[in-house]
Amino acid sequence: MLKKMFLRRLFRAEASIARPSGPPTTCAFYKLGKVGKCVPLTYLGPIFEDVCREYCYEMMKAGRIGFTTIGRWWSRNEEIDIVALDEENSTIYLAEAKWSEKPVGVNILEDLRRKAALVDWRTGKRREKYILFSKSGFTEAVEELSGRDESVILYGL
């Protein structure tokens, strides 16, 4: 579902993206059947983040998560791609969306947990849930951790 949403969004946005003029390494090539689109690599990260935010609404409709507010959080040099607040249950969902060629590892989760401590919302009285979105999957270590820790949720393309 996440992959389908991403590709739909990518092709919808493609019409408004200028074609890159550099060497082939400056664009990403996606195939959907026999259709290919060339999009600047720098544009895909923000699109992926937007799609992951939209996917949070799909997860809510399916009853997997619940929230009343969703957006991004930043403070000085720190940023969290997606933060969703469930005011009723005092739960905060903190998510990172990684558009990278390498699988997401425990280091990304640890960094997200570190940044979560900086978010000033019901500190000490909230439940924290961590969502990792990844284009290239996850390391075995973070998958094992997710299997043992219900506060860690993984979604890949």
Secondary structure, DSSP 8 states (H G I E B T S, - for coil): -HHHHHHHHHHHHHTTS----S-GGGEEEEEETTEEEEEEHHHHHHHHHHHHHHHHHHHHHTTS---SEEEEEEETTEEEEEEEEETTTTEEEEEEEE--SS-B-HHHHHHHHHHHTT--SSTTS-EEEEEEEESS-B-HHHHHHHHH-TTEEEEE-
